[in-house]
Amino acid sequence: MAPDLHRANGGDPLGSRDLTVRLPGMPSQVSRARGIVTAALGRDHPLYDDVVLLTSELATNAILHTRSGAGGSFTVAVTHSDSAVRVCVSDAGSDGPPCVCRTSTQATSGRGLPLIEALSHRWGFTREAGSTTVWFELLQARMPAGVPA
């Protein structure tokens, strides 16, 4: 299944600040979700590493904990400006809302949303029409005038 790609601003990749891709709900697609961040931001973006990590966590959650991983699909949307990056991962829904569960130090899973809570400036989720969208925002630090970057 080929990804369903949409770029904002009339499809002009050079002028685009938004990128949305629908992916099949398979574990192999987590790396493709990271690639969407690379395509939208570029590796030199100051928030790149954190955005890739958090997007990977949300894509993994969509596959492991929702109907997306049972033959469905999920969507990754990256929106950015000069001051912020917002990523939304929409999945096929689950029986319950996303949970920021506290796990033991020996647990091998359950750290995705606590990590998002710790690293993002804001995050949240919406549930409607059978799907769940989890989003996070990271803000770029602004250097005071006259201070070299």
SULZI-V116265 format. One record per residue. N is the residue number from 1. SS is DSSP state (H for helix, E for strand, C for the rest). OMEGA is omega in whole degrees, -180 to 180 (999 if undefined). Layout:
N | SS | OMEGA
N | SS | OMEGA
This chain:
1 | C | 179
2 | C | 179
3 | C | 177
4 | E | -171
5 | E | 176
6 | E | 173
7 | E | 178
8 | C | 178
9 | H | 174
10 | H | 177
11 | H | 179
12 | C | -176
13 | C | -179
14 | C | -180
15 | C | -174
16 | C | 173
17 | C | -178
18 | E | 176
19 | E | 180
20 | E | -178
21 | E | 173
22 | E | -177
23 | E | 174
24 | E | -177
25 | C | -180
26 | C | -179
27 | C | 180
28 | C | -177
29 | H | 177
30 | H | 178
31 | H | 176
32 | H | 176
33 | H | 176
34 | H | 178
35 | H | 177
36 | H | 177
37 | H | 179
38 | H | 180
39 | H | -177
40 | H | -172
41 | H | -170
42 | C | -176
43 | C | -178
44 | C | -180
45 | C | -176
46 | C | 180
47 | C | -172
48 | H | -174
49 | H | -180
50 | H | -180
51 | H | 178
52 | H | -180
53 | H | -176
54 | H | 176
55 | H | 178
56 | H | 178
57 | H | -179
58 | H | 178
59 | H | 178
60 | H | 178
61 | H | -180
62 | H | -178
63 | H | -174
64 | H | -168
65 | H | -179
66 | C | 178
67 | H | 176
68 | H | -179
69 | H | 180
70 | C | 179
71 | C | -180
72 | C | 179
73 | E | 175
74 | E | -178
75 | E | 175
76 | E | 178
77 | E | 178
78 | E | 177
79 | E | 179
80 | E | 177
81 | C | 178
82 | C | -174
83 | C | -174
84 | E | 172
85 | E | 176
86 | E | 177
87 | E | 176
88 | E | 174
89 | E | 180
90 | E | -177
91 | E | -176
92 | C | 175
93 | C | 179
94 | C | -179
95 | C | -179
96 | C | 179
97 | C | 175
98 | C | -175
99 | C | 172
100 | C | -176
101 | C | 175
102 | C | -177
103 | C | 177
104 | C | 180
105 | C | 179
106 | C | -178
107 | C | 180
108 | C | 177
109 | C | 177
110 | C | -178
111 | C | -175
112 | H | -178
113 | H | 173
114 | H | 177
115 | H | 178
116 | H | 178
117 | H | -177
118 | H | -172
119 | H | -177
120 | C | 175
121 | C | 176
122 | E | 173
123 | E | 178
124 | E | 178
125 | E | 173
126 | E | 176
127 | E | 177
128 | E | 178
129 | C | 176
130 | C | 179
131 | E | 178
132 | E | 173
133 | E | 174
134 | E | -176
135 | E | 172
136 | E | 176
137 | E | 172
138 | E | -180
139 | E | 177
140 | C | 175
141 | C | 178
142 | C | 177
143 | C | 177
144 | C | 179
145 | C | 177
146 | C | 179
147 | C | -180
148 | C | -180
149 | C | 999
